[in-house]
């Protein structure tokens, strides 16, 4: 009897949280799945009467060459910005700061974290000012006697990738820094006594011990990078042409420029599926190496 009362009391205590979770999380997800299979629109006859169209939005999507371009751009942006950029650079920075004194770590940490806490729109304008035709970088090149480069036009994808790496690397650094600090120094010292080099110690001892943090950080950074919109939209608008149009930009154009909300919602489901698949791959790779 007491056990039943305790369970009932726990349920009532958590009921407000469950209600809020259902209203603001489960409900919108359910509506997203529903609208993705309808002709929901903001203008025209579709705006007056919503109809179930089955998989028509997805058929139209996969036949659209702009979707294929956006998908490829998303994968390129994800691999070079999150996997290679933020993950690797964040780990290197954390590794370099591991043996440094507290004051040095605090100063460098503040400098790096400043980029992370800066809003995306501000980061975008900073990098536009740095990479524009009359920006800081071209001023430096001209001072060295070199020709100016139209970075945002000639190398738009490289520009947004570098900007996103600069903006998000601090998060990876903080995760890896905390994880590396938990590696017992006695184990590393024992490996050094046994004749292991620093690279061998890193590869055979340190990396296996922080593997969980690596996978967790990879999942978080991947999901964050898949949803990057403001940075790219403010820097290039998805252009020139469609050269930096990722799936969030493509989704925005279809939903809020062309007013096809059903089609735009279907694109958001593809983003959700990509996030789920990549997360499962990361977790499976971790289990396979255990």
N, C-alpha and C positions, 0 to 999 in steps of 0.2 A: 504493500500500500504506500509506504513512504517512498519507494523507488518510483512508483507511478506519479506521485505528486511532484517529485523532483524533476522527472522528465517533462511533466506538464508545465511546471514553473519555468524550466529552461526554454521550452517552446514559446511560452508567452513572452519571456524576456527577449527572445530573438525575433519575435514576430514583426516589430516595426522595421528592423533591418531587412528582413525578408521582403516586406512589402515595398520598401524603397528600392531594393535590388530588382524586384520584378518590374516595377514601374519604369525605372530609368536604365535598366540593362536588358533584362529578358524581353520586355515588351518591345523596345526598339529593334532588337535583333529579329524577333518574330515578324514585325512589320517589314523589315528589310527583305527577309526571305519572301514575304507575300508580294511586295511591290515589284520585286525583280521579275516576277512572272505576269505582270500586268502592263497595260499601255499608259500608265499614269503620266500625265503631262501637265504643264502649267498653262498652256494656251491651246486653242483649237478645240475640236469636238471631243478629243480624248480627256480634256480637263473637266468636261461636264459629266462624263460617264466612264468610270473605270471598268475595263474588261480584262478578263483573264486570257492571256495570249500564249500560255504554255512556255515553250523554250524559244519563242520567236526572237526575243531580245538577245539570247545567247547565239542563235544562228546568225543574226545580223552582225553581232560583235565579231565572231570568228571569220566572217566574210569581209570585214572592214580592214583594209590595209593599214589604216591609222592605228587600229588596235594592235596589230602585230608589231608595228614600229614602237608603240608605247610599251608593249611587253618586253621587247628587246632592250629598250632604253632603261626600263625599270630593273632588269636583271643586271645590266652593265653598271648602273648607278649603285645597286645593292652590293655587288661583288667588290667593286673598287672602293666604294665609300665605307661600307660597313665591315665586310669580311677582311679585306686587305688593309684598308685605311685605319678605321677607328680601332679595330681589334688588335692588329699588329702594332700600330704606333702606340696605342695605350699600354700594351704590355711592355714594349721597349722602354717607355718613359717610366713606368712603375719599377722596372728592373734597374734602370739607371739610378733611381732615387732610393733604392732599397738600403744601400749602405751609407747614404749621406746623413749628416747630422740633422737634428730636428729643425733648426732655424732655416737651413737651406731648403729642406722639404716644404716648410711652411711658405716660404717666399715663392718658390717655383710653383707650388700647388695653387696659390692664390692667382698667379698670372695665368695658369692654364685653365683654372676653373672659371675665370672671368669670361672666357669665350663660351663656356657651357651655359652659364646663367643668363647670358645676353639673349633677349628674344630673337626669334628667327628673322623677323622683319628688319630688325636693327642689324643683324649679322649680314643679311642680304644687301642692305644699303652700304654697309662698310666695304663689302667685297666688290660691289659695283663701283664705288669710289676708288678702290684700289686697282681694279682691272679695266676701267673705262679708258677710252682713247686718250684722254688728258689726265688720267689717273696717276696715282703714286708710282705704280710699277713702270709705266711708260716714261714717267719723268726720270726715274732712276736709269732706265735704259738709254734715254737721250743724253743724260749726263755722262754716261760711259761711252758715248759716241755710237750707240747702236740705234737701229730703226725701231719705231714704235710698232706694236702688234695689237691688232684688234682682237683682244682675248675673248671677249664675250660673243664675237661673231665667228672668229676662226676656230676657237677651241671652247665652244660653249659647254660641252659635257665635262671636259676637264675642269673648267672653272667652277661649276656647281659641285662637282665631286670634292675638289679641294676645299671649298667653302664649308661643305657639310662635315668633312673630316676635321677641320679646324673647330667647328662648332660642337661636335659630339665626342671628340677623343677624351676629354676630361672625365667623362662618365666611366669609360673603360679603364682609364688610369686609376681612378679611385677604387673600382672593383678589384683590379689586379693588385693594387698596392696593399689593400687589406688582406687579400689572400696570400700574397708573398710574405707579409709580416707574420703570418701564422705558421710558416714553414720553420720547423725547429732548426736553429743554427747548428746544433750538435750533429745532426745528420749530414749537413753540408761539410762540416769540419771533418767528420769521419771519412767522407768520400774523398776529401782533399788529402787526408793522411794516406788513404789507400792508393793515391796516385792519379785520381780522376782529375781531368782538366775542368775548367769552369764551364766549357761548352758541354762536356759529358755530364757534369753535375746538373746543369740546367735541363738537358734532354732526358736523362734517365731518372732523376730524382725530383727536381722542382716541378716540371711540367705534369708528371703523373699526379702529384699531390695537389695541384691547383686545377686539375682537369674539370672538376665540377663547376668551378667559378668561370672557367673558359666557356663551357657550354651554356651556362646561365646567362653570361654576358652576351654571348653570340645571339641567343634567342631575343633578348631585350633590345639589343642594337639593331637586329634585323627587323623586328616589328616596328621600331621607331623609324627606321630608314624607309620602310615601305610606305609609311604615312607622310613622308616629307612633302609638303605642298607649298607653304609660304615662301620658303627659301628659293625654290626653283621658279615659282611664279613671279616673285619680285625681281629676280635677277635676269631672267630670260623670257618669262611668259610661256615657256615651253618651246621657244624657237632658238635660233632662226628656223622657220618652217616648223618641222616636228622633231628637230634634232635633240631637244631636251624634254620632249613631251613624255612624261612618265604616266603610269596608270592614274594616279590621283589628279594630274592635270587633265588627262583625257576624260576622266569621270566628271570633273567640274565643267568642262566644255559641253559635254553632252547633257548634263543635268540642269545647269544654270545659265548656259549660253544658248543652247538649242532647246532648252525647256523640256527635254525628254527625261523625266525623273525615273520612270521605270527602267529605261535603258541605262541611265547612270547608276541606279541601284544594282543592276545586274553586274556592272563593272566592279562595283564595290565588293560583290561576292567573290569575284575572281581574286581580288586582293586578299580577301579573307582566306581563301583556299591556299594561295601562295604562302601566306604566313603560317598556316597550319602545317603544310607540307614541309617547309623549311625547318620548323620547330621539331617535327617528328624525325627528320633526317638528323638533326643535331643530337637529339636525345638517343636515337638508335646508335649513332656513331659512338657515343659515350659508353653505352652498354656493351657494344661490341669490343671495346678496348679494355673493359674491366677484367 
